[in-house]
């Protein structure tokens, strides 16, 4: 079982996989091209991901000479359960996982999920410190809040939020952002 560093609903994953030095250059090129193309739609649809980044390391700062191996470092923050997160990568983008981790020693393939999950677990590094700016909010909730903020600014400019409900455009604004509004009850509110 993998121990995941958590802050509220957020969790951290850091995977370091050894790979032959020979493949470091081609994989760097693939990752660079992917960066130029911008975030993939596949990853954007996985709305539980705060952050995901792959990089190739050929020499650590403390090393005097280059290591025998290169390393693929994957760093990610996400909402939810570790197993479900790793399985989602395996199931939703198996070819991309094979393209990225296929250069690494011991990579079993993205499918079936159990060997892939085992591989990630064996290469998962413990995280000593993890902090989230909005620990009780999911990526989806933060993104929705930002859309509401931007829509408010576009419609009302610098109008004091306390005065906005009296504005004639307030009902139309609420209609436009209703899909992004999130309502929840706190335990202490429910008990009152």
C-alpha positions in Angstrom: 0.0 0.0 0.0 1.3 3.4 -0.9 1.3 6.2 1.7 0.2 9.4 0.1 0.9 12.9 1.4 -2.4 14.8 1.8 -3.6 18.3 2.5 -7.4 18.3 2.8 -8.7 16.7 -0.4 -5.4 17.2 -2.3 -2.7 14.5 -2.5 0.8 14.3 -3.9 2.6 11.8 -6.1 6.3 11.8 -6.9 7.6 8.9 -9.1 11.2 8.5 -10.0 11.9 5.8 -12.6 15.4 4.7 -13.8 15.9 4.5 -17.6 18.9 4.0 -20.0 20.8 7.2 -20.6 20.5 6.5 -24.3 16.8 7.3 -24.2 17.1 10.5 -22.2 17.4 12.7 -25.3 14.5 11.3 -27.3 12.2 11.4 -24.3 13.2 15.0 -23.6 12.3 15.9 -27.1 8.9 14.2 -26.8 8.2 16.0 -23.6 9.3 19.3 -25.1 7.0 18.9 -28.1 4.2 18.0 -25.8 4.9 21.2 -23.8 4.8 23.3 -27.0 1.4 21.8 -27.9 0.0 22.8 -24.5 -2.1 20.7 -22.1 -3.7 17.7 -23.7 -7.4 17.5 -23.8 -7.2 14.0 -22.3 -5.5 15.4 -19.2 -7.8 18.4 -19.0 -10.8 16.1 -18.9 -9.3 14.4 -15.9 -10.5 17.3 -13.7 -9.2 15.8 -10.5 -5.6 16.7 -11.5 -4.2 19.9 -10.0 -0.8 19.5 -11.6 1.1 16.9 -13.6 4.7 17.2 -14.9 7.3 14.8 -16.3 11.0 15.7 -16.6 14.1 13.8 -17.5 17.1 13.9 -15.1 20.5 13.0 -16.3 22.6 14.3 -13.4 21.5 15.2 -9.9 23.0 18.4 -8.4 25.1 16.5 -5.8 26.8 14.2 -8.4 30.3 15.1 -9.6 29.9 13.1 -12.7 27.0 11.8 -14.7 25.1 8.8 -13.4 25.0 5.4 -15.1 21.2 5.9 -15.6 18.9 8.7 -16.4 15.7 9.1 -14.5 12.1 10.0 -15.4 10.6 12.2 -12.7 6.8 12.5 -12.5 5.3 15.0 -10.1 1.6 15.4 -9.6 -1.1 16.8 -7.3 -4.6 15.4 -7.4 -7.9 14.9 -5.6 -9.0 11.5 -4.5 -7.7 8.0 -3.9 -4.1 7.0 -5.1 -5.3 3.7 -6.7 -8.1 5.4 -8.6 -5.8 8.2 -9.8 -3.1 5.8 -11.1 -5.8 3.6 -12.7 -7.3 6.6 -14.5 -4.0 7.3 -16.2 -3.7 3.6 -17.1 -7.3 3.4 -18.5 -7.8 6.8 -20.1 -4.4 7.4 -21.7 -2.6 4.0 -22.0 -0.7 4.9 -25.2 0.6 8.1 -23.7 1.7 6.3 -20.5 3.5 3.7 -22.7 5.1 6.5 -24.7 6.4 8.3 -21.6 7.2 5.4 -19.2 8.0 2.8 -21.8 11.6 4.0 -21.8 12.0 3.1 -18.1 13.4 -0.1 -16.7 10.7 -2.6 -15.5 7.8 -0.7 -17.1 5.0 -3.4 -17.5 2.8 -1.5 -19.8 -0.2 0.7 -18.9 -2.7 -2.1 -19.2 -3.8 -4.1 -17.3 -4.0 -1.7 -14.5 -2.7 -3.8 -11.6 0.9 -4.2 -13.0 1.0 -0.5 -13.9 -0.2 0.5 -10.4 2.4 -1.8 -8.9 5.2 -0.2 -11.0 4.1 3.3 -10.0 3.9 2.2 -6.3 7.4 0.7 -6.4 8.8 4.0 -7.8 6.7 6.3 -5.7 8.9 8.5 -3.4 7.7 9.5 0.0 6.7 13.2 0.2 8.0 14.9 3.4 5.8 18.1 3.1 2.7 18.8 1.1 0.6 21.9 1.2 -2.5 22.9 -0.8 -3.8 26.5 -1.1 -7.5 25.3 -1.0 -7.3 22.0 0.9 -11.1 21.5 1.1 -11.7 22.3 -2.6 -11.4 20.1 -5.6 -9.8 21.3 -8.9 -13.3 21.3 -10.4 -14.6 23.6 -7.6 -11.6 26.0 -7.8 -12.0 26.2 -11.6 -15.7 26.9 -11.3 -15.1 29.6 -8.7 -12.6 31.3 -11.1 -15.1 31.2 -13.9 -17.7 32.9 -11.6 -15.2 35.5 -10.6 -14.3 36.3 -14.2 -18.0 36.4 -15.2 -18.7 38.8 -12.3 -15.8 41.1 -13.3 -16.9 41.1 -16.9 -20.5 41.9 -16.0 -20.1 44.2 -13.0 -16.5 45.5 -13.1 -15.4 46.8 -9.7 -18.9 46.9 -8.2 -18.9 46.0 -4.6 -20.2 42.4 -4.3 -22.6 43.5 -1.6 -24.3 45.8 -4.0 -24.5 43.4 -6.9 -27.8 41.7 -5.9 -29.5 45.0 -6.2 -28.2 45.5 -9.8 -30.7 44.9 -12.5 -28.3 42.4 -14.3 -28.0 40.2 -11.2 -30.7 37.6 -12.2 -29.1 37.3 -15.6 -25.7 36.9 -14.1 -27.0 34.1 -11.8 -28.6 32.4 -14.7 -25.3 32.5 -16.7 -23.2 31.1 -13.9 -25.6 28.7 -12.3 -23.7 25.7 -13.6 -20.6 26.8 -11.8 -22.2 27.7 -8.4 -21.6 25.1 -5.8 -23.7 24.8 -2.6 -22.8 22.8 0.4 -23.8 22.5 4.0 -21.2 22.6 6.7 -21.8 20.1 9.5 -22.3 22.9 12.1 -24.9 24.6 9.8 -26.8 21.4 9.4 -26.9 20.9 13.1 -28.3 24.4 13.8 
